[in-house]
C-alpha cells in the first residue's frame, strides 16, 4: 500500500471518531494490523477493504483513491432512502468465526442470536450491531491453549428478518445452513464443512466450501455459484435469471434447475443435469459419466466428446449414438450442449 492510501485510511478513521483499537474491534482484527495499514507497512485484504468501505460510507474506489478530497460526512436522513423503506432494523450480516452456523428467516424486524457448545470459543466470540449490520465475529488474534480436552463444537443460530440485504459468512471450519431468507446477496465460504440453502431467494448466491458438500433446495437467484474442493454439489428446484455454476474438485454434481446458462464441472465424478430449455449447458468431468435431460426443448445443438465411453443423443424418440465423439443438431438448435468426459459415457435426452 502506498503512503497516500495509508494517510487516507487514517483520515477516514478519524472522521468517524474511531481509535485504532475501536476500528480493530469492529473488524475483528488486532490493533497492530490497523497500525500497519496506516503506516503503509501492509495492506488490508479484500474482505477488510469491503468492510472498511461499508463502515466509512464510501465506495471501494473512493476508499483507495488518493487524488480526491475526503468529503465531510453528511448528516443522516430522517427517512429511509427510496426503494429501501421495506428494510428496517438489521438488514446486513457479517459472520467471521468457526463452528456450525444456522441462519433462519422470521417474520418481523427483530433478530436474535443463540450460542451453544464451544465453551472456550464463546470467550472469543463477539456479537454486536453497528448501524443496520449485525456482526458475529471471533477474536482470531487471541492465543489459544489446548489441554486435549473434548468439547462440543460451537453452534450459532441467528433468527433474522426474512427480508435481508447482504449476508457475508466466512467460516474457518464448520458448516452453514440458510433457511427461509430473501436476500440481495448471500456470499459464504467455509474451510471444509457442508453448506446449504433452502426455501430462500438471493439476487446473487455464492456457496463455497473447501471440501464438504453443497446443497440447494427450492431457491430462486439472479445468479448462483456452487463450489466445493472435493465434496458433492446437489441442487433441486433451483432457478436463476442468469447463470448457474456448479463445480467440485472430485465429487459428483447433480443439479435440477432452470436458467439460461448452466456450467457443471468436476475433476472425476459423475454429472447429472436436469435443465429447462432453451439454455446453454456446459458439462466437463475428468472421468465420470454425464447425463443431461432437457425439458421443454424445441431444438438442440450438441457437441459431445468422451475419452473412451460412448455418446448418445435422444431427441423425441430419435436416438443417435457414437463412440467418443458426437456432433448433432436437431430442430431450431436453440439449446446448446457442450459435454466432455475424460472416460465416462455421455447421454443427452430431450423430453
C-alpha positions in Angstrom: 0.0 0.0 0.0 1.3 3.5 -0.9 1.6 6.2 1.8 -1.2 8.3 0.2 -3.7 5.5 0.6 -2.5 4.8 4.1 -3.0 8.5 5.0 -6.5 8.3 3.6 -7.3 5.4 5.9 -6.1 7.5 8.8 -8.2 10.5 7.9 -11.3 8.4 7.3 -11.0 6.6 10.6 -10.6 10.0 12.4 -13.6 11.3 10.6 -15.6 8.5 12.2 -14.2 9.3 15.6 -12.6 5.9 16.0 -9.4 4.9 17.6 -7.3 2.1 16.1 -8.4 -0.2 18.9 -12.1 0.6 18.2 -11.7 0.1 14.5 -9.8 -3.2 15.1 -12.7 -4.4 17.3 -15.3 -3.7 14.7 -13.3 -5.6 12.0 -12.4 -8.5 14.4 -8.7 -8.0 13.9 -5.8 -6.8 16.1 -4.9 -3.1 16.6 -1.4 -3.9 15.3 -2.9 -4.9 11.9 -4.7 -1.5 11.7 -1.5 0.3 12.7 0.5 -1.4 9.9 -2.1 -0.4 7.3 -1.9 3.2 8.4 1.9 3.1 8.2 1.8 1.6 4.7 3.6 -1.5 6.0 0.9 -3.9 4.9 -2.4 -3.8 3.0 -5.9 -4.9 4.1 -7.2 -8.0 2.3 -10.3 -7.8 0.1 -12.7 -8.7 2.9 -11.4 -5.9 5.1 -11.5 -3.4 2.2 -15.2 -4.2 1.8 -15.8 -3.8 5.5 -13.9 -0.5 5.6 -15.9 0.9 2.7 -19.1 -0.1 4.4 -18.0 1.3 7.8 -16.8 4.6 6.3 -19.7 5.0 3.9 -17.6 5.3 0.8 -17.2 3.1 -2.3 -14.1 0.9 -2.6 -12.9 3.1 -5.5 -13.2 6.2 -3.2 -11.5 4.3 -0.4 -8.4 3.5 -2.4 -8.2 6.7 -4.5 -5.7 9.4 -3.4 -6.4 12.2 -5.9 -9.6 13.5 -4.3 -10.6 15.4 -1.2 -12.3 13.4 1.5 -15.8 14.8 1.9 -17.3 15.7 5.3 -19.8 13.1 6.3 -23.4 14.2 5.5 -26.0 14.1 8.3 -28.1 11.0 8.3 -31.5 11.5 6.6 -34.6 11.3 8.8 -36.3 8.8 6.5 -35.2 5.6 4.7 -33.9 6.1 1.1 -36.4 5.5 -1.7 -36.7 1.8 -2.5 -35.4 0.6 0.9 -38.3 1.6 3.0 -39.3 -2.1 3.4 -36.0 -2.9 5.1 -35.8 -1.9 8.7 -33.7 -2.9 11.7 -30.9 -5.3 10.9 -30.6 -5.8 7.1 -26.9 -6.9 6.8 -25.0 -9.7 8.4 -21.2 -10.2 8.7 -20.1 -13.5 10.2 -16.4 -14.5 10.8 -15.9 -17.4 13.1 -15.5 -21.2 13.3 -18.4 -23.6 14.1 -21.8 -24.5 12.9 -23.9 -21.6 11.8 -27.7 -21.6 11.0 -29.5 -18.5 9.6 -33.2 -18.6 9.8 -35.7 -16.1 8.4 -38.5 -15.0 10.6 -41.4 -12.6 10.3 -41.0 -9.0 11.7 -37.9 -6.8 12.1 -36.4 -8.3 15.3 -33.4 -10.5 15.4 -31.9 -12.9 17.9 -28.7 -15.0 18.2 -28.3 -18.0 20.4 -24.9 -19.8 21.1 -24.2 -23.2 22.5 -21.3 -25.5 22.8 -17.7 -24.5 22.3 -17.1 -23.1 25.7 -13.6 -21.8 25.0 -14.7 -20.4 21.6 -17.5 -18.5 23.3 -14.9 -16.4 25.1 -13.6 -15.2 21.8 -17.0 -14.6 20.1 -18.4 -11.0 19.8 -21.9 -10.3 18.7 -22.9 -6.7 18.2 -24.7 -4.4 15.8 -23.3 -1.4 14.0 -26.0 0.7 12.2 -28.1 -1.8 10.2 -25.4 -4.5 10.3 -25.2 -7.5 12.7 -21.7 -8.7 13.4 -20.8 -12.2 14.6 -17.1 -12.4 14.8 -14.4 -14.3 16.7 -11.2 -12.7 18.1 -8.7 -14.6 15.9 -5.7 -12.9 17.5 -6.3 -14.3 21.0 -3.8 -17.1 21.9 -5.5 -20.4 22.5 -4.1 -23.3 24.5 -5.2 -26.9 24.1 -5.2 -29.3 27.0 -6.5 -32.1 24.8 -10.0 -31.8 26.3 -13.0 -32.6 24.2 -15.8 -30.1 23.9 -18.9 -29.7 21.7 -18.4 -27.6 18.6 -19.7 -24.0 18.7 -23.2 -23.7 17.4 -24.7 -20.4 16.4 -28.3 -19.9 15.4 -29.4 -16.4 14.2 -33.1 -15.7 13.7 -33.2 -12.8 11.2 -35.8 -10.7 9.5 -36.9 -12.6 6.4 -36.0 -9.8 4.1 -32.3 -9.0 4.3 -29.9 -7.0 2.1 -26.4 -8.6 2.2 -25.2 -11.7 4.1 -21.5 -12.4 4.2 -20.3 -15.5 6.0 -16.7 -16.9 6.3 -16.0 -19.9 8.5 -12.6 -21.3 9.0 -14.3 -24.6 9.8 -17.8 -25.8 10.5 -21.0 -25.7 8.4 -23.6 -23.2 7.3 -27.3 -23.7 6.8 -29.6 -20.9 5.4 -33.4 -21.3 5.5 -36.3 -19.0 4.6 -34.4 -15.8 3.8 -34.9 -13.3 0.9 -31.6 -11.6 0.3 -30.0 -9.2 -2.1 -26.8 -11.3 -1.9 -25.5 -14.3 0.0 -21.8 -14.9 0.0 -20.4 -17.7 2.0 -17.1 -19.6 2.4 -16.1 -22.4 4.8 -12.9 -24.2 5.2 -14.3 -27.6 4.8 -17.8 -28.2 6.2 -21.1 -28.5 4.4 -23.1 -25.5 3.1 -26.8 -25.5 2.3 -29.6 -23.1 1.4 -33.2 -23.9 1.2 -36.6 -22.1 0.6 -34.7 -18.8 0.0 -34.1 -16.2 -2.6 -31.0 -14.2 -3.4 -30.0 -11.7 -6.1 -26.6 -13.3 -6.0 -25.9 -16.7 -4.4 -22.4 -17.9 -3.6 -21.8 -21.1 -1.6 -18.2 -22.2 -1.4 -16.6 -24.9 0.8 -13.1 -26.3 0.9 -14.2 -29.9 0.9 -17.7 -30.5 2.3 -21.0 -30.8 0.3 -23.0 -28.0 -1.2 -26.8 -28.5 -1.1 -29.6 -26.2 -2.5 -33.3 -26.8 -2.3 -36.0 -24.5 -3.7 -34.0 -21.4 -4.2 -34.5 -18.5 -6.6 -31.5 -16.5 -7.6 -30.2 -13.9 -10.0 -27.1 -16.0 -10.5 -25.6 -18.8 -8.5 -22.1 -20.2 -7.8 -21.9 -23.6 -6.0 -18.3 -24.8 -5.4 -16.5 -27.4 -3.3 -13.0 -28.6 -3.2 -13.9 -32.3 -3.1 -17.5 -33.0 -1.9 -20.6 -33.2 -3.9 -22.9 -30.5 -5.3 -26.6 -31.1 -5.2 -29.4 -28.8 -6.2 -33.1 -29.2 -6.8 -35.7 -26.6 -7.5 -33.0 -24.0 -8.3 -33.9 -21.3 -10.7 -31.7 -18.4 -11.9 -32.2 -15.4 -14.2 -28.6 -15.6 -15.3 -26.0 -18.3 -14.9 -25.7 -21.3 -12.6 -22.2 -22.6 -11.9 -21.6 -25.9 -10.1 -18.0 -27.1 -9.6 -16.3 -29.7 -7.5 -12.7 -31.0 -7.3 -13.7 -34.6 -7.4 -17.2 -35.3 -6.2 -20.4 -35.6 -8.2 -22.7 -32.9 -9.5 -26.4 -33.4 -9.5 -28.5 -30.3 -10.4 -32.1 -29.9 -11.4 -32.6 -26.3 -12.4 -34.0 -23.6 -14.7 -31.5 -21.0 -16.0 -30.4 -19.6 -19.4 -26.8 -20.9 -18.8 -25.6 -23.9 -16.7 -21.9 -24.8 -16.2 -21.0 -28.0 -14.4 -17.5 -29.3 -13.8 -15.9 -32.0 -11.7 -12.4 -33.4 -11.5 -13.6 -37.0 -11.8 -17.1 -37.6 -10.5 -20.3 -38.0 -12.5 -22.6 -35.2 -13.6 -26.4 -35.3 -13.8 -28.3 -32.3 -15.0 -32.0 -31.6 -15.5 -32.4 -28.3 -17.2 -35.3 -26.3 -18.6 -34.7 -25.3 -22.3 -33.8 -23.1 -24.0 -30.4 -22.8 -22.4 -26.7 -23.3 -22.9 -25.2 -26.3 -21.0 -21.5 -26.9 -20.5 -20.5 -30.1 -18.6 -17.0 -31.4 -18.1 -15.6 -34.2 -16.0 -12.2 -35.8 -15.7 -13.6 -39.3 -15.9 -17.2 -39.9 -14.8 -20.3 -40.1 -16.9 -22.5 -37.2 -17.9 -26.3 -37.4 -18.2 -28.3 -34.3 -19.3 -32.1 -34.2 -19.5 -33.6 -31.2 -21.2 -37.3 -30.2 -20.5 -39.3 -28.2 -23.0 -36.7 -28.4 -25.7 -37.6 -27.3 -29.2 -34.2 -27.9 -30.7 -30.6 -28.8 -29.7 -27.1 -28.3 -30.9 -24.9 -30.9 -29.2 -21.1 -31.3 -29.1 -20.3 -34.5 -27.1 -16.8 -35.8 -26.5 -15.5 -38.6 -24.3 -12.1 -40.2 -24.0 -13.3 -43.8 -24.1 -17.0 -44.2 -23.5 -20.0 -43.7 -25.8 -22.1 -40.7 -26.6 -25.8 -40.7 -27.1 -28.4 -38.1 -28.1 -32.1 -38.8 -27.8 -34.4 -36.3 -29.5 -38.1 -37.2 -29.0 -37.8 -40.8 -30.0 -34.9 -40.4 -32.3 -31.6 -41.7 -30.9 -28.1 -41.1 -32.3 -25.1 -42.9 -30.8 -21.4 -42.8 -31.4 -18.1 -43.8 -29.8 -16.1 -41.0 -28.3 -17.5 -38.1 -30.3 -20.9 -36.9 -31.5 -21.9 -33.7 -33.1 -25.6 -33.2 -34.0 -28.2 -30.5 -34.5 -31.9 -31.1 -34.2 -34.9 -28.7 -34.5 -34.1 -25.0 -34.2 -30.9 -25.6 -32.2 -32.0 -23.1 -29.5 -30.4 -25.2 -26.7 -26.7 -25.8 -26.9 -25.0 -28.6 -25.1 -21.2 -29.0 -24.8 -20.2 -32.1 -22.8 -16.7 -33.5 -22.3 -15.6 -36.5 -20.3 -12.2 -38.0 -19.8 -13.5 -41.5 -19.9 -17.2 -41.9 -19.0 -20.2 -42.1 -21.3 -22.3 -39.1 -22.2 -26.1 -39.1 -22.7 -28.3 -36.1 -23.6 -32.1 -36.6 -23.7 -35.0 -34.2 -24.7 -38.3 -34.7 -23.0 
